[in-house]
Each structure stands twice: as structure tokens, then as C-alpha cells.
Amino acid sequence: MRAISVVSMILLVAIDVLVGQGSSYSPVQCIESEKQALLSFKQSLVVNQYLYNPLSSWTSNSSQGDCCSWEGIGCDNKTNHVIVIDLVKWGLGSDISSSLLELKDLEHLNLQGNNFIRIPNFIGSLTRLTYLNLETNPLSGAIPSQLGNLTSLSFLALGGTILHPNTILTVTDFRWISRLSSLQKLRLVFVNFTTTSEWFQTIKTIPSLEELYLYRCQLPEVDTSSLSHDMNLSNSLKSIIMSSNTIHPSSIPLLFNISSNLVDLDLGDNQIRGPLPNSFGNMTSLENIKLQDNQIEGEIPKSFGSLCNLRSLYLSNNNLSGTLDNLIGSQVSCSDQNQLGGPVFPALEELYLNDNLLEGPLPNSLRWFPNLVVLDLHNNLLTGPLPDLSPFSSLERLFASNNKLDGSLPESIGQFHNLTAFDVSSNSFSGVVSETHLMNLSNLEQLDLSFNSLKLNLSSNWGPPFQLVTLKLASCTTGPQFPNWLQTQSQLVSLDISNSNISGVIPYWFSTVSSTLEYLNLSFNHLSGMDPNFSLRSDYISFYVVDMSYNQFRGALPPSFSSAVELYLSNNMFTGFKRFLCTPKEKVIVLVLDLSDNLLSGTMPDCWLQWRGLVILNLENNNLSGIIPSSLGSLDLQTLRLRNNSLSGNLPSSLNGSSELLLLDVGHNSLNGEIPSWIGESRLAYTLKLLSLKSNDFYGSIPSNLCHLNSIQILDLSLNNLTGVIPSCINNFTSMARETDGADHETITTTYYYLRTQGTYENDAMVMWKGLEYKYDKILGLLRLIDLSSNRLTGQIPAELANLVELVQVNLSRNHLSGLIPEKIGQLRQLQSLDLSNNQLSNKIPVGLAQISSLAYLDLSNNKLWGEIPTSTQLQTFNASEYAGNLGLCGPPLTSTCPEDKTFSGPSNSSGGNESEWLDMSWFNIGIGVGFVVGFWGVCGTLALKTSWREAYFRFLNNLAW
């Protein structure tokens, strides 16, 4: 009985503890008025219907009538009052109801991660609150000063969310915060302080503040005249996290000497400029400093030597320059301050100096960091060999990629049994990597030696001591045999052995290795096939990426290759893919399929309905024939590339269902018919950025509906049989007409999502440039281009062309265009290439053409232009052949000079013109007319009246014909 009593007592104590913490298992009965208040609160809320609704337990029925048992509610076990409301990330919206005023004993209110839009004034009346968290809501408006009544608060968090960056809170008077004498943690996110200059002074007065967190806030200049001589904040302050703010430059020095007891300081991403001040050394308790993503210059000040407790230092992505030795070598060590020798930063464990401008060799002064665990130096300009790393016995992660380091890798690397990550990719290392380098690295998980001139000399039966998660050996020599030691690696997630001089076939055992992979890159090798028992499979849902492009694979595509999200097999010798496409599958998750530059032949299979998730399809440069299957229109395509095949027939109208299509390239085929008007009628009008129908057999006129392509950046209809006029509505090509601010993407990128992963695919295209065809990828998104060349278009060049001010290239050559070159063509200030050759254009070259300073290629040959070529720094630099075939043109660079009497200049339209000059030209023209009439009738009249002359003339014509 005694034992039972003891157990009962323990259970009662446990229940009492649970109740006191607001557990939903509380046996107490809540107070009726407070239950009604909570039900009123529930009634005022908007619940996200797509999320689980935890408020379903909030009901007045008898079985769930005790509000102390409701989800998110906690009650005091003695008084039965509601003291806790914790509704984090429940998707709740609307205003916060004033019914909460009934909960007079409420101590803890957490509504973080919901959709509330403002902070009500009445919250200031909940005076028993010790914890208030309204962070990560789309809050806007002023923060009510009534919050200053919550004098018991120890935790306060207010602010918006990155999902709603334009909804921000404002502070008009921040003095109320000084009344929160018990406040220990203050978190403010997306708050605008610009209407008050006393934010710093006010925070300085909070006596118990331990942690200050300001993120994405706008902080104005501090009025230093109102500060006392002692600018330090409270001695209780231990942590300041103020990353990604907009801080006035005058406030920066204050933050570098803010509290002598500070342990954590994070001022990352604040546009801090210039060198670090010596005052940093006064904060001797600092353990963690984060100053990454700023514009800090110069060296680390000597005063840093007094930071003997420093454990982590983040200075990445700044403008630090000079040598590492100068940067850290002048520090006074902590031990030297006591007249003893020793390291500078004895406690330093993490040093991040990546993404700076540091140069020179890795210095011996690095030995002053004996307890270093992480050293990150990637993306600098460091040179020379990797030094002996034996002093760093604690080193776990070393990153030195993207520098100019050279020499061989020291064998001492093999002694670091704690090393988990070693990345020296994209340097100039050379020599051999042997088993000695790797023999003791039993904890190694990440190894990246890519893009060096290294040769791996590992025996075929070698058994490494590690189990890698990531292995990248791109452009290292690991062949010619497939690396046999890989079969010991059972935990690989990412494997890149591209361009490694591997030949032969993929062995059967690689099926097991690939079963754990998410990323596989075997591209740019000499692989010719696969073992018959090899199957590309994954124990996960699928691979994310499989890249086997640029090899020598032959035959038909195996069906197992469909277990990838992104599948790149271009530049091989695959001949068939019908079985791969048409074999029934339980689920196809391929989003990117690139089979370009193979030997695929025959008609395109019509099995696309089970590939509905496909976003990118690239089959260009093959030998496919027949019609384009209509089932392609059932896919969610954003990129469709069928260029350079032998496809025929019409463009299937089903493609207008591809509502997200941004690139359609079917150039260099045998497609025919009229250009379908649906291209400009469907959603393609808003999404399509590149349309290439080049080198087909399309005929008829250019449909005016094409003018609805608001997003079009590259339009290539060249080398067809198009007739009629160029539509004047082309000024509706908005992306060509609007002036950009330089923020345009350099690439035309397709973005897609798989599970929670975002993928991107950078498109490329073949574009005629200066008469030659080039492949554009990295800057494809910057091109604005119209190519209608080599058709049978007639009529004039529409004047509206001059409104497309962002055009970079225009090619209208080899048509039957007539009339004038648009007078306002000088508005095309971005134009770099203009080809109007082989038409019937007449009159003068517009003076505005001479004002396009960016023009690098011009061809106006074989037209009917006349007059003087306008003088400019550009037009006279082109070859004379670009003006040839225009009998009336004169002036440089042509050898024919213009008459001094300005025969070709034409009458002046200006009101201030020279009247006598105009009269001289008029009489000159009259004289020409009279002379023509007299001469004509003098010859023709004689032929008509004199028989012997007439017979002699016709005999002459007959001889010419023969």
C-alpha cells in the first residue's frame, strides 16, 4: 500500500506540472466567461481551409466544453484562468478580437506565423503578459504606444514576413519601450523607424535587455548630441542580431562599441563601408562576430588581438584585400599581453574569409589558430601551394575553392582524422593524389577536387576508410577504367566524375551505388555503353539530376533512365527512344528531357500523355521526321526545342494549351502552312519570349495576332515564303518597346519545382549575328531581335519599328521592301546590328541612323538609296561593300564624292533655309526636264520619220539579243 501511495503521489505531481505548463491534458475546468471570450475570438478568425484546423476542438459541447483542454490553450492549475494562448503557424487571419480582454490573467500570447494584419491598441491592456509574439505576420501600420503598459513583458517579438516585404510596421514614438523594465528579448522585423531618430537612445534605456534582434528594419541617423558620454548599452546585453537592415552610416560606429559584455554581434548585410574601427577591441567578451555581406575594406585592426574569447569570425563577401599575412599577421596575441608567447586567437574555431579580394600565399601565421574547426577561403585570389596543415589537428572543414593555388596537394592532409569536408576545386593544383592522401580520413563526407590537373592513382582493390556523401572529381583524371573503389561507397548522394577520361562501359555494380544518389554527372567522358545487368535506379523517389551527355552511348534509350527529374543525354549516339517513351510507367516524374544532338530517327512517338509533368523538351539536331504529335500540347511545357530535324506538316493547334511556354524553336525543319493565328490568341501572348520558325516552308502573310506577343524578345521568321506587309502593330511588342533599367535577366531561364526543390534551366538559341550563326546562352535574355529576312515581304518598313527602342538586332534583308528607311530609326539607341540589304528601299539614309553609337554591323547594299551618307563616328567605319549596289549614294566610305552643288541634298524644309539656293535647284531641275524632252523627241522623232535610221536601229537590237 505504501508503494502504491508513493506512485500515486508521483503521478499527481506529474499532472500538476503538466497543468501548470498549459497542457491540453489539464483536468481543471476553465472559467465560463473566458471560454465564451475564446469562442468569440474563434468566431472573428479566418481559417486557411487548406491547412489543418486546430480550432475544431474549440467547441461548447459537453464532451469538449473545457477550454483548458483545447489545442493551443493553457490554464493555471490553481485558479483555472487561461494564461497561455499558443497558436503558432495555424494560418489564422483577420483582426485580433478585443474579446481577449476578458482573459485578464493571460501571461503568454503567441500568434507567430499567421495572417494578422495589425496590432490592436487593446493589447496594451493585457498587463499580465510576460510573453508576446506577433512575429511573421503581414503586419502594417503604427506600433501602438499602449504596449508600453506591458511592464511585465520579458519577451516581445513584432514584425512582418519575407512573403509580404511591402507590408511594414512603423514607429512614430519609440519612448514607450523604455517602460518595459523587465524586457530581456526584443525582436523587431520589417519595422520602419525613419520617423524617429531616438531608436538607439531608447533601446539604451532598457535595463534588463539581453538580446536585441532587428531584421530588415529601416534605421535612421542617430542624433549623437543627445547621447551621454557613455554610449554603452546595458551591461546585461549579451546578443545583438541586426542583419539585413538599412542603417544610416552615422550609426555604424556606435554599434561597434555598444556593450563591453556583448557576446554575439551580427551586423551582416548592412552595407557597412570602409575599414573596421579599433574600438572593436573594447568589446572583449565577444565570442561570435558576423560582418558578412558588407563592403568592409582594409585589414583587421590590431585591437582584435584583445578578443581572446573569439570563437567565430564571419567576414565573407566583403572587399578585404591585400595578403592574408597583412590581414591577420599584425595582431597582438592574447598571451603577449601577459608577456608570454602564444596564439593570437586561442579560442577561434570558425574563420570565414571567403568571397573577398585576398591575394598572395597562405601564410605561416595561420598556425596562430590552433583550435580552428572551419576555415573558409573560397573565392579569393590566393596563390602558391597549400601549406603544411599539421598544426590544425582540430580542423574539420577546409574550403579553398576558386583561387589560384598551385603545386601538389600535401600528403599531410591524410593525417586529419577529424576532417569531414575538403574542397579545393577550381584551382591550379597538379600531380598525383594517392592513397596516402586519404588513408586516415575516416570521417570524410565531402571531397571536391574538381577542375584541377590532378590524377588519382588508387588501386582497383583499394578500400577507403570513409563513406562519402559528396564526391566531385570533375576534370581530374580518374580513368581510363571506371573507378572500382566507388562500389564501397553506400551513402553517396552527389557524384560528379565528369570529364575524367573514363572509357568503356558502366559496370553492373554501379546500380547499387546509384540507388542512393540524387545527383549523377558522368558527362564528357568516353563511355560507350552499360553492362546488360546495369539499371539506373534510386531508392529515393527519384534522382534529381542525371547527366550523361557528351559520351559515346549507342543504341536505344533504356526505360530505367526515366527515374530522374532532370535527364541530360545530349551529344551521344542514341538511335531510338520509342521504347523509353512509350513503355507504360507507374509514374513519370521527368521534368527536363534533353536528347539533343543524337542520331534519333523516324517519326516522333505519340506517347507524351504519360509525360504530363515535362517542362523542358529538347530534341534538336536529330533526324526525326513526320508531324509534331498533338499530344505534346497536353504537357506543361515551358521550353520546346525541335530545331534542325526533318519534321513536316503544320504546327499542331494543341500547342496553344501550353500556357506556360516561353521558348518555341522549330527552326530548320520542313513545316508548312500559314503561321497559325492562335500563337497570339492564347496565353502564349503573355509568356512566349522566343519564337523561331526559321528555315521552314511557311507561307502567307504575318498574322496581325502575332502583335499580341507582349513578352516576345526574339522573333525569327526568316528563310520562309512569307508575303504581304510587315504589320504596323509590331509596336505592341512590349518587351522590345519598354526602356529597361538594366535589371533584365541575362538568360532566358525556365524555373520549375519538384517537391520542395527549385530547379532552373538556362535556355540557349542559335541567332544570326553579322551574317553568321552563333549560339547564345549566357546573354540570351539581353537580346531583343527581329529577323524577317529571306522572305517575299513587300510594302514599306513600318514607322512603328522605331518605337521598339530596346531592339539590339533587326534583319529585314532579302525581301521586296520599298519606300523609306523610317525617319526615326535613330531612336533605336541599343541597336547593334541592322541588315536591310537586297530590298528596293529608296531615298536618303536617315540622319538619325548616324546617331546610333552602338551600331557595330550595318548592311544597306543592293537597294535604291541615294544622297550623301550621313557623317558620324559609326557610318564611315563600315566597309564600302555595305553600301554597294545603291547607284545614288556618295561620300565616305564610298569613293564617289558628292557634287558640290548639293544635287543630292534635296530642298530644305526648315523655315530658315536659303531661298536663293532653293531657286537655283528649281531652275536646275527645270533645265533637266526641258533637255530630256528635247533630246527624247529629237531621237524618237527621227526614228519615226526616217525609214533608213529605223531599220538600222532594230538590226542593232537584234544583234544584241543574239
Secondary structure, DSSP 8 states (H G I E B T S, - for coil): -HHHHHHHHHHHHHHHHHHHTT-TT------HHHHHHHHHHHHT-EE-TTS--GGGG---SGGG--GGGSTTEEE-TTT--EEEEE-TT--EEE---GGGGG-TT--EEE-TTSEE----GGGGG-TT-SEEEE-SS---EE--GGGGG-TT-SEEEEE--TTSTT--EE-S--GGGGG-TT--EEEEESEE-TT-S-HHHHHTT-TT--EEEEES-EE----GGGS-S-----TT--EEE--S-EE-GGGHHHHTTS-TT--EEE--SS--EE---GGGGG-TT--EEE--SSEE-S---GGGGG-TT--EEE--SS--EEEHHHHHTT---TTGGGT----SSTT--EEE--SSEEEE---GGGGG-TT--EEE--SSEEEE-----TT-TT--EEE--SSEEEE---GGGGG-TT--EEE--SSEEEEEEEHHHHTT-TT--EEE--SSEEEEE--TT---S---SEEE-TTSB--SS--GGGGG--S-SEEE-TTS--EEEE-TTHHHHHTT-SEEE--SSEEEEE-TT-----SSS-EEEEE--SS--EEE--GGGGSEEEEE--SSEEEE-HHHHHS--S-----EEE--SS--EEE----GGGGTT--EEE--SSEEEE---GGGGGS--SEEE--SSEEEE---GGGGG-TT--EEE--SSEEEEE--GGGGTSTHHHH--EEE--SSEEEEE--GGGGG-TT--EEE--SSEEEE---GGGGG-HHHHS---S-S-SS-EEEEEETTEEEEEE--EEEEETTEEEEE-TTGGG--EEE--SSEEEEE--GGGGG-TT--EEE--SSEEEE---TTGGG-TT--EEE--SSEEEE---GGGGG-TT--EEE--SSEEEEE----TTGGGS-GGGGTT-TEEESTTSS----TT-TTT----STT--HHHHHHHHHHHHHHHHHHHHHHHHHHHHHHH-HHHHHHHHHHHHHHH-
